[in-house]
Amino acid sequence: MKTILLWILILITPLSSKEKSLELIYKDAVVYTGVTIYYFTETQTNKPWELKVPFEDRSKYSVPKKLLENPEDVEGPVGANPKMIGKKFKALKLKNGAYKIIPSR
């Protein structure tokens, strides 16, 4: 329960103006009514990092659809795609304040 509360309390870690990207490892995702939260770990600091994508603002964000399960393949709520957990990604901060998540090579 404490771990869940910790994840809930974590705010999106802003990138400084000098940082162009942030290296991340994908951990999990939860889809709620009105928001999808993607959970990552920063590769350099090993700190948790989350991205909250509000339903009404989703067009501002660029997140690969493959991070989530295919709704046709699961019963109940959609979550993180198990095939993507542990994969490396980069978070790029966009001019509008949102983020673009891309696979890291």
C-alpha positions, -999 to 999 in steps of 0.1 A, spaced: 0 0 0 29 24 8 44 17 -26 11 26 -43 8 58 -23 44 67 -32 36 63 -69 5 84 -65 24 112 -48 51 114 -74 48 144 -97 60 145 -132 97 153 -131 103 183 -152 132 184 -176 155 213 -171 160 236 -201 194 221 -207 181 185 -209 168 175 -243 157 141 -233 154 118 -203 163 81 -205 136 59 -190 127 22 -184 90 14 -187 75 -2 -156 37 0 -157 6 19 -167 -28 24 -153 -58 36 -172 -84 55 -152 -115 74 -163 -101 106 -176 -64 99 -173 -37 73 -182 -6 72 -160 26 57 -174 52 47 -148 89 46 -156 123 46 -138 150 71 -148 180 51 -160 207 75 -145 191 80 -111 169 49 -107 142 73 -95 105 67 -104 91 90 -130 55 91 -142 36 107 -170 0 116 -165 -19 120 -198 -53 135 -192 -80 122 -216 -90 157 -227 -53 167 -234 -42 134 -250 -36 151 -284 -8 172 -269 11 141 -259 29 115 -281 30 81 -264 34 49 -284 1 29 -284 21 -3 -279 28 7 -243 -7 -4 -234 -24 -37 -239 -47 -41 -268 -83 -37 -254 -95 -65 -276 -70 -89 -260 -80 -83 -223 -110 -86 -201 -115 -57 -178 -93 -25 -177 -64 -21 -200 -29 -19 -184 7 -20 -194 17 -42 -223 38 -69 -207 60 -71 -238 70 -34 -233 78 -36 -196 116 -32 -190 122 -16 -224 141 17 -227 125 49 -238 133 86 -241 110 114 -228 113 145 -249 96 177 -235 76 195 -261 71 232 -264 35 229 -252 48 214 -219 37 179 -228 60 150 -235 68 127 -264 79 92 -255 100 74 -281 118 41 -280 155 44 -270 182 27 -291 
